């Protein structure tokens, strides 16, 4: 589990020293959970690393907000 500060530090570090790596996202699916909440699933290939991702999105009065994000390694 990552806290907000670690995620912000990681994003900032990547912008200073970006990886020379292609990320490929595929097999997107979106499922409505309630009137303002949706689950987005997809696969993400980062070099040899393959993971299954789930992001829960909620619509607020002003924009979309990530409520939860999860990734599980599924093979290479």
LUMLUMDREN-2810 file (N, C-alpha, C; in Angstrom, 1 decimal):
<atoms>
<atom><aa>X</aa><ch>A</ch><at>N</at><xx>0.8</xx><yy>-1.2</yy><zz>0.0</zz></atom>
<atom><aa>X</aa><ch>A</ch><at>CA</at><xx>0.0</xx><yy>0.0</yy><zz>0.0</zz></atom>
<atom><aa>X</aa><ch>A</ch><at>C</at><xx>0.9</xx><yy>1.2</yy><zz>0.0</zz></atom>
<atom><aa>X</aa><ch>A</ch><at>N</at><xx>0.5</xx><yy>2.2</yy><zz>-0.8</zz></atom>
<atom><aa>X</aa><ch>A</ch><at>CA</at><xx>1.3</xx><yy>3.4</yy><zz>-0.9</zz></atom>
<atom><aa>X</aa><ch>A</ch><at>C</at><xx>0.5</xx><yy>4.6</yy><zz>-0.4</zz></atom>
<atom><aa>X</aa><ch>A</ch><at>N</at><xx>1.1</xx><yy>5.5</yy><zz>0.4</zz></atom>
<atom><aa>X</aa><ch>A</ch><at>CA</at><xx>0.4</xx><yy>6.7</yy><zz>0.8</zz></atom>
<atom><aa>X</aa><ch>A</ch><at>C</at><xx>0.6</xx><yy>7.8</yy><zz>-0.2</zz></atom>
<atom><aa>X</aa><ch>A</ch><at>N</at><xx>-0.2</xx><yy>8.8</yy><zz>0.0</zz></atom>
<atom><aa>X</aa><ch>A</ch><at>CA</at><xx>-0.2</xx><yy>9.9</yy><zz>-1.0</zz></atom>
<atom><aa>X</aa><ch>A</ch><at>C</at><xx>1.1</xx><yy>10.6</yy><zz>-1.2</zz></atom>
<atom><aa>X</aa><ch>A</ch><at>N</at><xx>1.9</xx><yy>10.8</yy><zz>-0.1</zz></atom>
<atom><aa>X</aa><ch>A</ch><at>CA</at><xx>3.2</xx><yy>11.4</yy><zz>-0.2</zz></atom>
<atom><aa>X</aa><ch>A</ch><at>C</at><xx>4.2</xx><yy>10.6</yy><zz>-1.0</zz></atom>
<atom><aa>X</aa><ch>A</ch><at>N</at><xx>4.2</xx><yy>9.3</yy><zz>-0.8</zz></atom>
<atom><aa>X</aa><ch>A</ch><at>CA</at><xx>5.1</xx><yy>8.4</yy><zz>-1.6</zz></atom>
<atom><aa>X</aa><ch>A</ch><at>C</at><xx>4.7</xx><yy>8.5</yy><zz>-3.1</zz></atom>
<atom><aa>X</aa><ch>A</ch><at>N</at><xx>3.4</xx><yy>8.4</yy><zz>-3.4</zz></atom>
<atom><aa>X</aa><ch>A</ch><at>CA</at><xx>3.0</xx><yy>8.5</yy><zz>-4.8</zz></atom>
<atom><aa>X</aa><ch>A</ch><at>C</at><xx>3.4</xx><yy>9.8</yy><zz>-5.5</zz></atom>
<atom><aa>X</aa><ch>A</ch><at>N</at><xx>3.2</xx><yy>10.9</yy><zz>-4.8</zz></atom>
<atom><aa>X</aa><ch>A</ch><at>CA</at><xx>3.6</xx><yy>12.2</yy><zz>-5.3</zz></atom>
<atom><aa>X</aa><ch>A</ch><at>C</at><xx>5.1</xx><yy>12.3</yy><zz>-5.5</zz></atom>
<atom><aa>X</aa><ch>A</ch><at>N</at><xx>5.9</xx><yy>11.8</yy><zz>-4.5</zz></atom>
<atom><aa>X</aa><ch>A</ch><at>CA</at><xx>7.4</xx><yy>11.8</yy><zz>-4.7</zz></atom>
<atom><aa>X</aa><ch>A</ch><at>C</at><xx>7.8</xx><yy>10.9</yy><zz>-5.9</zz></atom>
<atom><aa>X</aa><ch>A</ch><at>N</at><xx>7.1</xx><yy>9.8</yy><zz>-6.1</zz></atom>
<atom><aa>X</aa><ch>A</ch><at>CA</at><xx>7.5</xx><yy>8.9</yy><zz>-7.2</zz></atom>
<atom><aa>X</aa><ch>A</ch><at>C</at><xx>7.2</xx><yy>9.6</yy><zz>-8.6</zz></atom>
<atom><aa>X</aa><ch>A</ch><at>N</at><xx>6.0</xx><yy>10.3</yy><zz>-8.7</zz></atom>
<atom><aa>X</aa><ch>A</ch><at>CA</at><xx>5.7</xx><yy>11.0</yy><zz>-9.9</zz></atom>
<atom><aa>X</aa><ch>A</ch><at>C</at><xx>6.7</xx><yy>12.1</yy><zz>-10.2</zz></atom>
<atom><aa>X</aa><ch>A</ch><at>N</at><xx>7.0</xx><yy>12.8</yy><zz>-9.1</zz></atom>
<atom><aa>X</aa><ch>A</ch><at>CA</at><xx>8.0</xx><yy>13.9</yy><zz>-9.3</zz></atom>
<atom><aa>X</aa><ch>A</ch><at>C</at><xx>9.4</xx><yy>13.4</yy><zz>-9.7</zz></atom>
<atom><aa>X</aa><ch>A</ch><at>N</at><xx>9.8</xx><yy>12.3</yy><zz>-9.2</zz></atom>
<atom><aa>X</aa><ch>A</ch><at>CA</at><xx>11.1</xx><yy>11.7</yy><zz>-9.6</zz></atom>
<atom><aa>X</aa><ch>A</ch><at>C</at><xx>11.1</xx><yy>11.2</yy><zz>-11.0</zz></atom>
<atom><aa>X</aa><ch>A</ch><at>N</at><xx>10.0</xx><yy>10.6</yy><zz>-11.5</zz></atom>
<atom><aa>X</aa><ch>A</ch><at>CA</at><xx>9.9</xx><yy>10.2</yy><zz>-12.8</zz></atom>
<atom><aa>X</aa><ch>A</ch><at>C</at><xx>10.0</xx><yy>11.3</yy><zz>-13.8</zz></atom>
<atom><aa>X</aa><ch>A</ch><at>N</at><xx>9.4</xx><yy>12.5</yy><zz>-13.5</zz></atom>
<atom><aa>X</aa><ch>A</ch><at>CA</at><xx>9.5</xx><yy>13.6</yy><zz>-14.4</zz></atom>
<atom><aa>X</aa><ch>A</ch><at>C</at><xx>10.9</xx><yy>14.1</yy><zz>-14.5</zz></atom>
<atom><aa>X</aa><ch>A</ch><at>N</at><xx>11.7</xx><yy>14.0</yy><zz>-13.5</zz></atom>
<atom><aa>X</aa><ch>A</ch><at>CA</at><xx>13.1</xx><yy>14.4</yy><zz>-13.5</zz></atom>
<atom><aa>X</aa><ch>A</ch><at>C</at><xx>14.0</xx><yy>13.4</yy><zz>-14.3</zz></atom>
<atom><aa>X</aa><ch>A</ch><at>N</at><xx>13.7</xx><yy>12.1</yy><zz>-14.1</zz></atom>
<atom><aa>X</aa><ch>A</ch><at>CA</at><xx>14.5</xx><yy>11.1</yy><zz>-14.7</zz></atom>
<atom><aa>X</aa><ch>A</ch><at>C</at><xx>13.6</xx><yy>10.0</yy><zz>-15.3</zz></atom>
<atom><aa>X</aa><ch>A</ch><at>N</at><xx>12.9</xx><yy>10.3</yy><zz>-16.4</zz></atom>
<atom><aa>X</aa><ch>A</ch><at>CA</at><xx>12.0</xx><yy>9.4</yy><zz>-17.0</zz></atom>
<atom><aa>X</aa><ch>A</ch><at>C</at><xx>12.6</xx><yy>8.1</yy><zz>-17.4</zz></atom>
<atom><aa>X</aa><ch>A</ch><at>N</at><xx>11.8</xx><yy>7.0</yy><zz>-17.3</zz></atom>
<atom><aa>X</aa><ch>A</ch><at>CA</at><xx>12.3</xx><yy>5.7</yy><zz>-17.7</zz></atom>
<atom><aa>X</aa><ch>A</ch><at>C</at><xx>12.1</xx><yy>5.6</yy><zz>-19.2</zz></atom>
<atom><aa>X</aa><ch>A</ch><at>N</at><xx>13.1</xx><yy>5.0</yy><zz>-19.9</zz></atom>
<atom><aa>X</aa><ch>A</ch><at>CA</at><xx>12.9</xx><yy>4.7</yy><zz>-21.3</zz></atom>
<atom><aa>X</aa><ch>A</ch><at>C</at><xx>12.3</xx><yy>3.4</yy><zz>-21.5</zz></atom>
<atom><aa>X</aa><ch>A</ch><at>N</at><xx>10.9</xx><yy>3.4</yy><zz>-21.3</zz></atom>
<atom><aa>X</aa><ch>A</ch><at>CA</at><xx>10.2</xx><yy>2.2</yy><zz>-21.3</zz></atom>
<atom><aa>X</aa><ch>A</ch><at>C</at><xx>8.8</xx><yy>2.4</yy><zz>-21.9</zz></atom>
<atom><aa>X</aa><ch>A</ch><at>N</at><xx>8.3</xx><yy>1.5</yy><zz>-22.7</zz></atom>
<atom><aa>X</aa><ch>A</ch><at>CA</at><xx>7.0</xx><yy>1.7</yy><zz>-23.3</zz></atom>
<atom><aa>X</aa><ch>A</ch><at>C</at><xx>6.0</xx><yy>0.9</yy><zz>-22.4</zz></atom>
<atom><aa>X</aa><ch>A</ch><at>N</at><xx>4.9</xx><yy>1.6</yy><zz>-22.0</zz></atom>
<atom><aa>X</aa><ch>A</ch><at>CA</at><xx>3.8</xx><yy>1.0</yy><zz>-21.2</zz></atom>
<atom><aa>X</aa><ch>A</ch><at>C</at><xx>2.7</xx><yy>0.8</yy><zz>-22.2</zz></atom>
<atom><aa>X</aa><ch>A</ch><at>N</at><xx>2.1</xx><yy>-0.4</yy><zz>-22.2</zz></atom>
<atom><aa>X</aa><ch>A</ch><at>CA</at><xx>1.0</xx><yy>-0.7</yy><zz>-23.0</zz></atom>
<atom><aa>X</aa><ch>A</ch><at>C</at><xx>-0.2</xx><yy>-1.2</yy><zz>-22.2</zz></atom>
<atom><aa>X</aa><ch>A</ch><at>N</at><xx>-1.3</xx><yy>-0.4</yy><zz>-22.3</zz></atom>
<atom><aa>X</aa><ch>A</ch><at>CA</at><xx>-2.5</xx><yy>-0.7</yy><zz>-21.6</zz></atom>
<atom><aa>X</aa><ch>A</ch><at>C</at><xx>-3.5</xx><yy>-1.4</yy><zz>-22.6</zz></atom>
<atom><aa>X</aa><ch>A</ch><at>N</at><xx>-4.2</xx><yy>-2.4</yy><zz>-22.1</zz></atom>
<atom><aa>X</aa><ch>A</ch><at>CA</at><xx>-5.1</xx><yy>-3.1</yy><zz>-23.0</zz></atom>
<atom><aa>X</aa><ch>A</ch><at>C</at><xx>-6.3</xx><yy>-3.7</yy><zz>-22.2</zz></atom>
<atom><aa>X</aa><ch>A</ch><at>N</at><xx>-7.3</xx><yy>-4.2</yy><zz>-23.0</zz></atom>
<atom><aa>X</aa><ch>A</ch><at>CA</at><xx>-8.4</xx><yy>-5.0</yy><zz>-22.4</zz></atom>
<atom><aa>X</aa><ch>A</ch><at>C</at><xx>-9.2</xx><yy>-4.1</yy><zz>-21.4</zz></atom>
<atom><aa>X</aa><ch>A</ch><at>N</at><xx>-9.5</xx><yy>-2.9</yy><zz>-21.8</zz></atom>
<atom><aa>X</aa><ch>A</ch><at>CA</at><xx>-10.2</xx><yy>-2.0</yy><zz>-20.9</zz></atom>
<atom><aa>X</aa><ch>A</ch><at>C</at><xx>-11.7</xx><yy>-2.5</yy><zz>-20.7</zz></atom>
<atom><aa>X</aa><ch>A</ch><at>N</at><xx>-12.2</xx><yy>-2.4</yy><zz>-19.5</zz></atom>
<atom><aa>X</aa><ch>A</ch><at>CA</at><xx>-13.6</xx><yy>-2.7</yy><zz>-19.2</zz></atom>
<atom><aa>X</aa><ch>A</ch><at>C</at><xx>-14.1</xx><yy>-1.7</yy><zz>-18.2</zz></atom>
<atom><aa>X</aa><ch>A</ch><at>N</at><xx>-15.3</xx><yy>-1.2</yy><zz>-18.3</zz></atom>
<atom><aa>X</aa><ch>A</ch><at>CA</at><xx>-15.8</xx><yy>-0.2</yy><zz>-17.3</zz></atom>
<atom><aa>X</aa><ch>A</ch><at>C</at><xx>-17.2</xx><yy>-0.7</yy><zz>-16.8</zz></atom>
<atom><aa>X</aa><ch>A</ch><at>N</at><xx>-17.4</xx><yy>-0.8</yy><zz>-15.5</zz></atom>
<atom><aa>X</aa><ch>A</ch><at>CA</at><xx>-18.6</xx><yy>-1.3</yy><zz>-15.0</zz></atom>
<atom><aa>X</aa><ch>A</ch><at>C</at><xx>-19.2</xx><yy>-0.2</yy><zz>-14.0</zz></atom>
<atom><aa>X</aa><ch>A</ch><at>N</at><xx>-20.4</xx><yy>0.1</yy><zz>-14.2</zz></atom>
<atom><aa>X</aa><ch>A</ch><at>CA</at><xx>-21.1</xx><yy>1.0</yy><zz>-13.3</zz></atom>
<atom><aa>X</aa><ch>A</ch><at>C</at><xx>-21.4</xx><yy>0.4</yy><zz>-12.0</zz></atom>
<atom><aa>X</aa><ch>A</ch><at>N</at><xx>-21.0</xx><yy>1.0</yy><zz>-10.9</zz></atom>
<atom><aa>X</aa><ch>A</ch><at>CA</at><xx>-21.2</xx><yy>0.4</yy><zz>-9.5</zz></atom>
<atom><aa>X</aa><ch>A</ch><at>C</at><xx>-22.4</xx><yy>1.1</yy><zz>-8.9</zz></atom>
<atom><aa>X</aa><ch>A</ch><at>N</at><xx>-22.6</xx><yy>2.4</yy><zz>-9.1</zz></atom>
<atom><aa>X</aa><ch>A</ch><at>CA</at><xx>-23.8</xx><yy>3.1</yy><zz>-8.7</zz></atom>
<atom><aa>X</aa><ch>A</ch><at>C</at><xx>-23.9</xx><yy>4.3</yy><zz>-9.6</zz></atom>
<atom><aa>X</aa><ch>A</ch><at>N</at><xx>-24.8</xx><yy>5.3</yy><zz>-9.2</zz></atom>
<atom><aa>X</aa><ch>A</ch><at>CA</at><xx>-25.0</xx><yy>6.4</yy><zz>-10.1</zz></atom>
<atom><aa>X</aa><ch>A</ch><at>C</at><xx>-23.8</xx><yy>7.3</yy><zz>-10.4</zz></atom>
<atom><aa>X</aa><ch>A</ch><at>N</at><xx>-22.9</xx><yy>7.3</yy><zz>-9.4</zz></atom>
<atom><aa>X</aa><ch>A</ch><at>CA</at><xx>-21.7</xx><yy>8.2</yy><zz>-9.6</zz></atom>
<atom><aa>X</aa><ch>A</ch><at>C</at><xx>-20.4</xx><yy>7.4</yy><zz>-9.5</zz></atom>
<atom><aa>X</aa><ch>A</ch><at>N</at><xx>-20.4</xx><yy>6.1</yy><zz>-9.4</zz></atom>
<atom><aa>X</aa><ch>A</ch><at>CA</at><xx>-19.2</xx><yy>5.4</yy><zz>-9.2</zz></atom>
<atom><aa>X</aa><ch>A</ch><at>C</at><xx>-19.0</xx><yy>4.3</yy><zz>-10.2</zz></atom>
<atom><aa>X</aa><ch>A</ch><at>N</at><xx>-17.8</xx><yy>4.2</yy><zz>-10.8</zz></atom>
<atom><aa>X</aa><ch>A</ch><at>CA</at><xx>-17.5</xx><yy>3.2</yy><zz>-11.8</zz></atom>
<atom><aa>X</aa><ch>A</ch><at>C</at><xx>-16.2</xx><yy>2.5</yy><zz>-11.5</zz></atom>
<atom><aa>X</aa><ch>A</ch><at>N</at><xx>-16.1</xx><yy>1.2</yy><zz>-12.0</zz></atom>
<atom><aa>X</aa><ch>A</ch><at>CA</at><xx>-14.9</xx><yy>0.4</yy><zz>-11.8</zz></atom>
<atom><aa>X</aa><ch>A</ch><at>C</at><xx>-14.3</xx><yy>0.3</yy><zz>-13.2</zz></atom>
<atom><aa>X</aa><ch>A</ch><at>N</at><xx>-13.0</xx><yy>0.7</yy><zz>-13.4</zz></atom>
<atom><aa>X</aa><ch>A</ch><at>CA</at><xx>-12.3</xx><yy>0.5</yy><zz>-14.6</zz></atom>
<atom><aa>X</aa><ch>A</ch><at>C</at><xx>-11.2</xx><yy>-0.6</yy><zz>-14.4</zz></atom>
<atom><aa>X</aa><ch>A</ch><at>N</at><xx>-11.2</xx><yy>-1.6</yy><zz>-15.3</zz></atom>
<atom><aa>X</aa><ch>A</ch><at>CA</at><xx>-10.2</xx><yy>-2.7</yy><zz>-15.2</zz></atom>
<atom><aa>X</aa><ch>A</ch><at>C</at><xx>-9.5</xx><yy>-2.7</yy><zz>-16.5</zz></atom>
<atom><aa>X</aa><ch>A</ch><at>N</at><xx>-8.2</xx><yy>-3.1</yy><zz>-16.4</zz></atom>
<atom><aa>X</aa><ch>A</ch><at>CA</at><xx>-7.4</xx><yy>-3.2</yy><zz>-17.6</zz></atom>
<atom><aa>X</aa><ch>A</ch><at>C</at><xx>-6.1</xx><yy>-4.0</yy><zz>-17.3</zz></atom>
<atom><aa>X</aa><ch>A</ch><at>N</at><xx>-5.3</xx><yy>-4.4</yy><zz>-18.3</zz></atom>
<atom><aa>X</aa><ch>A</ch><at>CA</at><xx>-4.0</xx><yy>-4.9</yy><zz>-18.2</zz></atom>
<atom><aa>X</aa><ch>A</ch><at>C</at><xx>-3.0</xx><yy>-3.8</yy><zz>-18.5</zz></atom>
<atom><aa>X</aa><ch>A</ch><at>N</at><xx>-1.9</xx><yy>-3.9</yy><zz>-17.8</zz></atom>
<atom><aa>X</aa><ch>A</ch><at>CA</at><xx>-0.8</xx><yy>-2.9</yy><zz>-18.0</zz></atom>
<atom><aa>X</aa><ch>A</ch><at>C</at><xx>0.5</xx><yy>-3.7</yy><zz>-18.2</zz></atom>
<atom><aa>X</aa><ch>A</ch><at>N</at><xx>1.1</xx><yy>-3.6</yy><zz>-19.3</zz></atom>
<atom><aa>X</aa><ch>A</ch><at>CA</at><xx>2.4</xx><yy>-4.2</yy><zz>-19.6</zz></atom>
<atom><aa>X</aa><ch>A</ch><at>C</at><xx>3.5</xx><yy>-3.1</yy><zz>-19.5</zz></atom>
<atom><aa>X</aa><ch>A</ch><at>N</at><xx>4.4</xx><yy>-3.3</yy><zz>-18.5</zz></atom>
<atom><aa>X</aa><ch>A</ch><at>CA</at><xx>5.6</xx><yy>-2.3</yy><zz>-18.3</zz></atom>
<atom><aa>X</aa><ch>A</ch><at>C</at><xx>6.8</xx><yy>-3.1</yy><zz>-18.6</zz></atom>
<atom><aa>X</aa><ch>A</ch><at>N</at><xx>7.3</xx><yy>-3.1</yy><zz>-19.8</zz></atom>
<atom><aa>X</aa><ch>A</ch><at>CA</at><xx>8.4</xx><yy>-3.9</yy><zz>-20.2</zz></atom>
<atom><aa>X</aa><ch>A</ch><at>C</at><xx>8.0</xx><yy>-5.4</yy><zz>-20.1</zz></atom>
<atom><aa>X</aa><ch>A</ch><at>N</at><xx>8.7</xx><yy>-6.2</yy><zz>-19.3</zz></atom>
<atom><aa>X</aa><ch>A</ch><at>CA</at><xx>8.3</xx><yy>-7.6</yy><zz>-19.1</zz></atom>
<atom><aa>X</aa><ch>A</ch><at>C</at><xx>7.3</xx><yy>-7.8</yy><zz>-18.0</zz></atom>
<atom><aa>X</aa><ch>A</ch><at>N</at><xx>7.0</xx><yy>-6.8</yy><zz>-17.3</zz></atom>
<atom><aa>X</aa><ch>A</ch><at>CA</at><xx>6.0</xx><yy>-6.9</yy><zz>-16.2</zz></atom>
<atom><aa>X</aa><ch>A</ch><at>C</at><xx>4.6</xx><yy>-6.7</yy><zz>-16.7</zz></atom>
<atom><aa>X</aa><ch>A</ch><at>N</at><xx>3.7</xx><yy>-7.7</yy><zz>-16.3</zz></atom>
<atom><aa>X</aa><ch>A</ch><at>CA</at><xx>2.3</xx><yy>-7.6</yy><zz>-16.7</zz></atom>
<atom><aa>X</aa><ch>A</ch><at>C</at><xx>1.5</xx><yy>-7.6</yy><zz>-15.4</zz></atom>
<atom><aa>X</aa><ch>A</ch><at>N</at><xx>0.6</xx><yy>-6.6</yy><zz>-15.3</zz></atom>
<atom><aa>X</aa><ch>A</ch><at>CA</at><xx>-0.3</xx><yy>-6.5</yy><zz>-14.2</zz></atom>
<atom><aa>X</aa><ch>A</ch><at>C</at><xx>-1.8</xx><yy>-6.3</yy><zz>-14.6</zz></atom>
<atom><aa>X</aa><ch>A</ch><at>N</at><xx>-2.7</xx><yy>-6.7</yy><zz>-13.7</zz></atom>
<atom><aa>X</aa><ch>A</ch><at>CA</at><xx>-4.1</xx><yy>-6.4</yy><zz>-13.9</zz></atom>
<atom><aa>X</aa><ch>A</ch><at>C</at><xx>-4.4</xx><yy>-5.3</yy><zz>-13.0</zz></atom>
<atom><aa>X</aa><ch>A</ch><at>N</at><xx>-5.1</xx><yy>-4.3</yy><zz>-13.5</zz></atom>
<atom><aa>X</aa><ch>A</ch><at>CA</at><xx>-5.4</xx><yy>-3.0</yy><zz>-12.7</zz></atom>
<atom><aa>X</aa><ch>A</ch><at>C</at><xx>-6.8</xx><yy>-2.8</yy><zz>-12.5</zz></atom>
<atom><aa>X</aa><ch>A</ch><at>N</at><xx>-7.2</xx><yy>-2.2</yy><zz>-11.4</zz></atom>
<atom><aa>X</aa><ch>A</ch><at>CA</at><xx>-8.6</xx><yy>-1.8</yy><zz>-11.1</zz></atom>
<atom><aa>X</aa><ch>A</ch><at>C</at><xx>-8.5</xx><yy>-0.4</yy><zz>-10.5</zz></atom>
<atom><aa>X</aa><ch>A</ch><at>N</at><xx>-9.3</xx><yy>0.5</yy><zz>-11.0</zz></atom>
<atom><aa>X</aa><ch>A</ch><at>CA</at><xx>-9.4</xx><yy>1.8</yy><zz>-10.5</zz></atom>
<atom><aa>X</aa><ch>A</ch><at>C</at><xx>-10.9</xx><yy>2.1</yy><zz>-10.3</zz></atom>
<atom><aa>X</aa><ch>A</ch><at>N</at><xx>-11.2</xx><yy>2.5</yy><zz>-9.1</zz></atom>
<atom><aa>X</aa><ch>A</ch><at>CA</at><xx>-12.6</xx><yy>2.9</yy><zz>-8.8</zz></atom>
<atom><aa>X</aa><ch>A</ch><at>C</at><xx>-12.7</xx><yy>4.5</yy><zz>-8.9</zz></atom>
<atom><aa>X</aa><ch>A</ch><at>N</at><xx>-13.6</xx><yy>4.9</yy><zz>-9.8</zz></atom>
<atom><aa>X</aa><ch>A</ch><at>CA</at><xx>-13.7</xx><yy>6.4</yy><zz>-10.0</zz></atom>
<atom><aa>X</aa><ch>A</ch><at>C</at><xx>-15.1</xx><yy>6.8</yy><zz>-9.5</zz></atom>
<atom><aa>X</aa><ch>A</ch><at>N</at><xx>-15.1</xx><yy>8.0</yy><zz>-8.9</zz></atom>
<atom><aa>X</aa><ch>A</ch><at>CA</at><xx>-16.4</xx><yy>8.6</yy><zz>-8.4</zz></atom>
<atom><aa>X</aa><ch>A</ch><at>C</at><xx>-16.5</xx><yy>10.0</yy><zz>-9.0</zz></atom>
<atom><aa>X</aa><ch>A</ch><at>N</at><xx>-17.7</xx><yy>10.3</yy><zz>-9.5</zz></atom>
<atom><aa>X</aa><ch>A</ch><at>CA</at><xx>-18.0</xx><yy>11.6</yy><zz>-10.0</zz></atom>
<atom><aa>X</aa><ch>A</ch><at>C</at><xx>-18.4</xx><yy>12.5</yy><zz>-8.9</zz></atom>
<atom><aa>X</aa><ch>A</ch><at>N</at><xx>-17.7</xx><yy>13.6</yy><zz>-8.7</zz></atom>
<atom><aa>X</aa><ch>A</ch><at>CA</at><xx>-18.1</xx><yy>14.6</yy><zz>-7.7</zz></atom>
<atom><aa>X</aa><ch>A</ch><at>C</at><xx>-18.8</xx><yy>15.8</yy><zz>-8.4</zz></atom>
<atom><aa>X</aa><ch>A</ch><at>N</at><xx>-19.2</xx><yy>16.8</yy><zz>-7.6</zz></atom>
<atom><aa>X</aa><ch>A</ch><at>CA</at><xx>-19.8</xx><yy>17.9</yy><zz>-8.2</zz></atom>
<atom><aa>X</aa><ch>A</ch><at>C</at><xx>-19.0</xx><yy>18.6</yy><zz>-9.3</zz></atom>
<atom><aa>X</aa><ch>A</ch><at>N</at><xx>-17.7</xx><yy>18.6</yy><zz>-9.1</zz></atom>
<atom><aa>X</aa><ch>A</ch><at>CA</at><xx>-16.8</xx><yy>19.3</yy><zz>-10.0</zz></atom>
<atom><aa>X</aa><ch>A</ch><at>C</at><xx>-16.0</xx><yy>18.5</yy><zz>-11.0</zz></atom>
<atom><aa>X</aa><ch>A</ch><at>N</at><xx>-15.7</xx><yy>17.2</yy><zz>-10.6</zz></atom>
<atom><aa>X</aa><ch>A</ch><at>CA</at><xx>-14.8</xx><yy>16.4</yy><zz>-11.5</zz></atom>
<atom><aa>X</aa><ch>A</ch><at>C</at><xx>-14.9</xx><yy>14.9</yy><zz>-11.1</zz></atom>
<atom><aa>X</aa><ch>A</ch><at>N</at><xx>-14.0</xx><yy>14.1</yy><zz>-11.7</zz></atom>
<atom><aa>X</aa><ch>A</ch><at>CA</at><xx>-13.8</xx><yy>12.7</yy><zz>-11.3</zz></atom>
<atom><aa>X</aa><ch>A</ch><at>C</at><xx>-12.7</xx><yy>12.6</yy><zz>-10.3</zz></atom>
<atom><aa>X</aa><ch>A</ch><at>N</at><xx>-12.9</xx><yy>11.6</yy><zz>-9.4</zz></atom>
<atom><aa>X</aa><ch>A</ch><at>CA</at><xx>-11.9</xx><yy>11.4</yy><zz>-8.3</zz></atom>
<atom><aa>X</aa><ch>A</ch><at>C</at><xx>-11.7</xx><yy>9.9</yy><zz>-8.2</zz></atom>
<atom><aa>X</aa><ch>A</ch><at>N</at><xx>-10.4</xx><yy>9.5</yy><zz>-8.1</zz></atom>
<atom><aa>X</aa><ch>A</ch><at>CA</at><xx>-10.0</xx><yy>8.1</yy><zz>-7.8</zz></atom>
<atom><aa>X</aa><ch>A</ch><at>C</at><xx>-10.3</xx><yy>7.8</yy><zz>-6.4</zz></atom>
<atom><aa>X</aa><ch>A</ch><at>N</at><xx>-11.1</xx><yy>6.8</yy><zz>-6.1</zz></atom>
<atom><aa>X</aa><ch>A</ch><at>CA</at><xx>-11.4</xx><yy>6.4</yy><zz>-4.8</zz></atom>
<atom><aa>X</aa><ch>A</ch><at>C</at><xx>-10.4</xx><yy>5.3</yy><zz>-4.3</zz></atom>
<atom><aa>X</aa><ch>A</ch><at>N</at><xx>-10.1</xx><yy>4.4</yy><zz>-5.3</zz></atom>
<atom><aa>X</aa><ch>A</ch><at>CA</at><xx>-9.2</xx><yy>3.3</yy><zz>-4.9</zz></atom>
<atom><aa>X</aa><ch>A</ch><at>C</at><xx>-8.5</xx><yy>2.8</yy><zz>-6.2</zz></atom>
<atom><aa>X</aa><ch>A</ch><at>N</at><xx>-7.3</xx><yy>2.4</yy><zz>-6.1</zz></atom>
<atom><aa>X</aa><ch>A</ch><at>CA</at><xx>-6.5</xx><yy>1.8</yy><zz>-7.2</zz></atom>
<atom><aa>X</aa><ch>A</ch><at>C</at><xx>-5.8</xx><yy>0.6</yy><zz>-6.8</zz></atom>
<atom><aa>X</aa><ch>A</ch><at>N</at><xx>-5.8</xx><yy>-0.5</yy><zz>-7.6</zz></atom>
<atom><aa>X</aa><ch>A</ch><at>CA</at><xx>-5.2</xx><yy>-1.7</yy><zz>-7.2</zz></atom>
<atom><aa>X</aa><ch>A</ch><at>C</at><xx>-4.5</xx><yy>-2.3</yy><zz>-8.4</zz></atom>
<atom><aa>X</aa><ch>A</ch><at>N</at><xx>-3.3</xx><yy>-2.9</yy><zz>-8.2</zz></atom>
<atom><aa>X</aa><ch>A</ch><at>CA</at><xx>-2.7</xx><yy>-3.6</yy><zz>-9.3</zz></atom>
<atom><aa>X</aa><ch>A</ch><at>C</at><xx>-2.1</xx><yy>-5.0</yy><zz>-8.8</zz></atom>
<atom><aa>X</aa><ch>A</ch><at>N</at><xx>-2.3</xx><yy>-6.0</yy><zz>-9.5</zz></atom>
<atom><aa>X</aa><ch>A</ch><at>CA</at><xx>-1.8</xx><yy>-7.3</yy><zz>-9.2</zz></atom>
<atom><aa>X</aa><ch>A</ch><at>C</at><xx>-0.9</xx><yy>-7.9</yy><zz>-10.3</zz></atom>
<atom><aa>X</aa><ch>A</ch><at>N</at><xx>0.3</xx><yy>-8.3</yy><zz>-10.0</zz></atom>
<atom><aa>X</aa><ch>A</ch><at>CA</at><xx>1.1</xx><yy>-8.9</yy><zz>-11.0</zz></atom>
<atom><aa>X</aa><ch>A</ch><at>C</at><xx>0.5</xx><yy>-10.2</yy><zz>-11.5</zz></atom>
<atom><aa>X</aa><ch>A</ch><at>N</at><xx>0.5</xx><yy>-10.5</yy><zz>-12.8</zz></atom>
<atom><aa>X</aa><ch>A</ch><at>CA</at><xx>-0.1</xx><yy>-11.7</yy><zz>-13.3</zz></atom>
<atom><aa>X</aa><ch>A</ch><at>C</at><xx>0.8</xx><yy>-12.5</yy><zz>-14.2</zz></atom>
<atom><aa>X</aa><ch>A</ch><at>N</at><xx>2.0</xx><yy>-12.0</yy><zz>-14.4</zz></atom>
<atom><aa>X</aa><ch>A</ch><at>CA</at><xx>3.0</xx><yy>-12.8</yy><zz>-15.2</zz></atom>
<atom><aa>X</aa><ch>A</ch><at>C</at><xx>3.8</xx><yy>-11.9</yy><zz>-16.1</zz></atom>
<atom><aa>X</aa><ch>A</ch><at>N</at><xx>4.6</xx><yy>-12.5</yy><zz>-16.9</zz></atom>
<atom><aa>X</aa><ch>A</ch><at>CA</at><xx>5.5</xx><yy>-11.7</yy><zz>-17.8</zz></atom>
<atom><aa>X</aa><ch>A</ch><at>C</at><xx>5.2</xx><yy>-12.0</yy><zz>-19.2</zz></atom>
</atoms>
